[in-house]
Amino acid sequence: MYKIQVEYLGCMHKYVIPKFTKSFSFSSKQEALEKYRILLATYLIGYGVLWDNISEEEHEKKLLAKSLEELKEIEFEALFNRELDYKISLVECV
């Protein structure tokens, strides 16, 4: 079984403990990976763009066209820069 967990990171202060907010369960790894990619893309809409240059819909389409690895790199950068309030994780349950 695979789970996708969404955690609220608050103000991204290094002493703030992430708060678990939501979880999705999947029996298939492929289904979990695809849902994880879609959630991550949706979650990253607006990061690193100027709204004068692109619409929200266009940015969403560009993100949804990216691979999971590309999205994870963008998320890593955004988390490193403390610019995201949520973290999405894929967890394999045994």
C-alpha positions as CSV (number, residue, x, y, z in Angstrom):
1,M,0.0,0.0,0.0
2,Y,1.1,3.5,-0.8
3,K,0.1,6.8,0.9
4,I,0.4,10.4,-0.1
5,Q,0.7,12.7,2.9
6,V,0.2,16.4,3.0
7,E,1.8,18.3,5.8
8,Y,1.3,21.9,6.8
9,L,4.6,23.5,7.5
10,G,3.3,26.8,8.9
11,C,5.6,29.7,8.6
12,M,8.5,27.4,7.6
13,H,10.4,28.3,10.8
14,K,13.1,25.7,11.5
15,Y,11.6,25.0,15.0
16,V,8.0,24.5,13.7
17,I,7.0,20.8,13.7
18,P,5.1,19.9,10.5
19,K,1.4,19.2,11.1
20,F,-0.2,16.3,9.3
21,T,-3.2,17.5,7.4
22,K,-4.3,14.9,4.9
23,S,-3.6,11.4,3.6
24,F,-4.6,9.5,0.5
25,S,-4.1,5.7,0.2
26,F,-3.5,3.6,-3.0
27,S,-3.0,-0.1,-3.5
28,S,-1.1,0.4,-6.8
29,K,2.3,2.1,-7.0
30,Q,1.7,3.4,-10.5
31,E,-1.6,5.0,-9.4
32,A,0.0,6.5,-6.3
33,L,2.9,7.9,-8.4
34,E,0.6,9.5,-10.9
35,K,-1.7,11.0,-8.2
36,Y,1.5,12.3,-6.5
37,R,2.7,13.9,-9.7
38,I,-0.7,15.6,-10.2
39,L,-0.9,16.9,-6.6
40,L,2.6,18.2,-6.7
41,A,2.0,20.0,-10.0
42,T,-1.2,21.5,-8.7
43,Y,0.5,22.5,-5.4
44,L,3.3,24.3,-7.3
45,I,1.1,26.5,-9.4
46,G,2.3,30.1,-9.0
47,Y,5.8,29.3,-7.7
48,G,8.5,31.1,-9.6
49,V,6.3,33.0,-12.0
50,L,5.2,36.5,-12.6
51,W,1.4,36.7,-13.3
52,D,2.1,39.5,-15.8
53,N,3.8,36.9,-18.1
54,I,1.5,33.8,-17.7
55,S,-2.0,32.9,-16.6
56,E,-2.7,30.5,-13.8
57,E,-4.2,28.0,-16.3
58,E,-1.1,28.2,-18.6
59,H,1.2,27.6,-15.6
60,E,-0.9,24.6,-14.5
61,K,-0.7,23.1,-18.0
62,K,3.1,23.5,-18.1
63,L,3.5,22.0,-14.7
64,L,1.2,19.0,-15.5
65,A,3.3,18.3,-18.6
66,K,6.5,17.9,-16.4
67,S,7.8,14.6,-15.1
68,L,7.7,13.7,-11.4
69,E,11.4,14.2,-11.1
70,E,11.2,17.7,-12.6
71,L,8.4,18.6,-10.2
72,K,10.3,17.2,-7.2
73,E,13.3,19.4,-8.2
74,I,11.0,22.5,-8.2
75,E,9.5,21.5,-4.9
76,F,13.0,21.0,-3.4
77,E,14.1,24.5,-4.5
78,A,10.8,26.1,-3.2
79,L,11.1,24.3,0.2
80,F,14.8,25.3,0.4
81,N,13.8,28.9,-0.2
82,R,11.0,28.5,2.5
83,E,8.4,29.6,-0.1
84,L,5.9,26.8,0.4
85,D,3.4,26.2,3.2
86,Y,2.8,22.5,2.5
87,K,4.9,19.5,1.8
88,I,3.6,16.5,-0.1
89,S,5.2,13.1,0.4
90,L,4.8,9.6,-1.1
91,V,5.2,6.9,1.5
92,E,5.3,3.1,1.0
93,C,3.5,1.2,3.8
94,V,4.6,-2.3,4.6
